[in-house]
Amino acid sequence: VQFVESGGSLVQAGESLTLTCTASGFSFMSYSMSWYRQPPGKEREWVATISLGGGVASYSDSVEGRFTISRNNAKNTVDLEMNDLKPDDTAVYYCNRDPADESSYWGQGTQVTVSS
């Protein structure tokens, strides 16, 4: 199992960014996929989940309406489109297959920094 997250950057508040996770080592289309993030000094938290076929998505209250999760089962990728970014969105972002917990394998993540 491997996850490679990319697309993180330093942006200003109000700007947009799209993250990509490339997964390998398992049957990608057999799992729901999620994005998580870990703000500086805080625990990792769930951000969004997308169903196997991509037809159903759910979001944390803090990102609902601003972030959109999508997946491409042909490419084994899951994206997170982030709009109207806020300084509180600053974090390292990770993806994982469901279910995942702190004992699961995690990639290196991608850093998103939002300046005010």
Order of alpha helices (4+ residues) and beta strands (2+ residues): beta-beta-beta-beta-beta-beta-beta-beta-beta-beta
